[in-house]
């Protein structure tokens, strides 16, 4: 996806945008999450590149809790089948899988349809519809979410979202700071109900040409 004055969600946010990287472009996203009540820390690293018409990525995650650590890996594929980076309405199709290297078992999977509508140059509305498959028991649950992203100026964007996954609602608000045209820093806080779990995230996103 292009950077600059355009606004896009993605990164660590729960509601994804419908854009993909430009041809010949790559990106890595990395973030650290602190989850209260559990408590748990999550470290994520996810490189991705545009390969032909699709964006192909791979995710590495480590979850640390008082009773031990969990490591997961998995691929993801995203295809923008309607619109492009300059269009006011964009739609995509995404798939990802998660393999637990610690406890093994069946992989978790997700199918997602992200939509992005840009009514103005500084405002984007993202909506998601999808299906998750649990790696524990194979149960399928629906996910849905909506987010608003407003470019306050050329360097700062405000993002708020509401997302439902695995039977729980999460509300998140955060800021994205454009450090350079290709590097951005994310800060957000979220609350998941009905358990009242709070989480805080610090993330870094960088795009580059391969």
N, C-alpha and C positions, 0 to 999 in steps of 0.2 A: 504494500500500500504506500502511496506517496505521502511524504511529510510536508511540512511547511504550514500554511495557514489552514489547510484542511484539518478536520477533526475526526478522529477515529477512536473507538474504544479498543478492546483487545487487551494485550498485556495480561495482568493478573485479574482483570475484572471478570465477573461471572457472565455478563451479557456480552457476547461477541459481536463484532461488526461484520458486514458482508464483503468487505474489501479484501483483496489479496495483494501480495507483493508485485511490483512491476517486473517485467521480463528481465532476467539477468541480475535480479536483486536478491539479497539474503538478509536475514535478521536473526538476532538472538534475543530472547527475553529471559531475564533472571530475576527472581524475587525471593524475599524471606517473609514468612507469615508467622505471627505469634498468635496462637489461639488460647484464650483464657478458659478457665473452668476445667478443661481437659487435664492439665495444660499440655500444649504440644507446639512444636516448632516445625515448620515446613520450609525446606529449601528446594527451589525449582530452577532448572535450567532447560531452555527449549530453543534449539536452533531450527531454522526453517529456510528454504530457498524456493524460488519459483522455478519449476521444471515444466517446460511446455505451457499448457493452459492451467496447470494446477500448482498449488502451494503445498510442498511436502515438508513435513517437520518430524522431529523426534523429541520426546519429553523425558527428562530425568528428574525424579523427585525423591527426597528423603524426608521421612517423618520421624521426629524424635519425641518420645514420650517417656515418663518416668519408668515404665515397665519394659522399655526397649525401643528399637528402631525398626522402621519399615522402609524398604527401598522399592520403588516402582519404575518401570520403563515402558515406553510405548510410542507407536507411530501415530501421526495424524495427517489427514489429507483434506484440502479445502479447494473448492472450485466455485468461482464466481460465474454463474451461468446466465445472469441477466444484468445488464448495465456494466459500467466501468468506473474508474476512479473519478471521472468528471461528471457522471450522471447524478441526477437528483434522487433516483430510486435504484437500489442495487439489491440483488438476491444471490445467495450462495448456498452450497450444500457441503457439509463437513462430516467427517467420520474420524473417530479416534479409538484406540484401544490402550488399556493399561494392564501391564503384567507385574504381578507382585513377586519380586525376586526373593523375598524373605519367607513368606508363607506359601508361595506357589498357588495352586488352585487355578480356577478358570479366569480368563482375562475379563476385566470390565470393559464395556464398550459404550460408545455414545454416537448417535446420529443426530445432527443438528441442522436446522434451516435458519440461518441468520438473514435478517432484512435490515437495510439501512435506508432511511429517508432524510435527505438534506433540504429542508425548506429554505435555508439561507446559507451563505458561505461560512457562517460562524456557528451554526447549530445543526447537530445531527441527532436523529432519533433512531435507536437500534431496538429491534424486537427479535426474540428467539423462540423457536418451537423445536422440541426435540424429544428424544427417547434415550434413557439410560438403562444399561443392563448391569446389575450388581455382580461383582466378582465373587461374592460370598455365597449367594444362593441362586444366582441367575435371574432374580426377580427383575421385572421391567417396571420402570416408573417414568412418568412424563415430566419434562421440564419446560418451563416457559418464563420469559422475562422481558423487561422493557427498561431502556436506559436513555437518558438524555445527556448530551455532551455539548458544552458551550465553550467556544474559544473566547476567553476574556480578552486576550490580545494575541500577538504573534507567538508568544512563548508559554502562555499559561492557559490550560483548559480545566474546566470544572465538570466532573462526571458524577451523576447520581443514578442509581439503578435499584430495581426491585426484581428478584429472581426466585423461582421456586424449583427446587431439585431435591430428590430423595424424600419427598413429603414435608419439607421445611421451607419457609420463606426467609430470604436474606435481603436486608436493606444495606446498601453500601454508598458511601460518599467519598470522593477523593479528588486529588489534584494531579494533573500531569504538567511537568515543567519541561519545556524544550530547551535543553542545554546547548544543543547545536541543531542544525537542520536534520541530522540523522540520529541524534541521541536524545532520549527523554528519560525523566525520572518520575516515578509514580509514588504517591503516598495516599493511603486510604484507610478507613475504619469501617467495620461492618458489624451488624448484629443479626443473629439467626434466631428465629422463634419457632416453636414455643419454648425451647430450652434456655433462651436468653444468652446464648454464647456470643461473646464479643471477640473480634479478631482485628489485627492491625498488620498492614503490609507496607513494605518498602521495596520498590522494584526499579529495574533499569532495563531499557530497551535500546537496541542499537541496530541500525540498518547499514548495509554495505554492499558494494558490487563484488560479485564473485570473479 
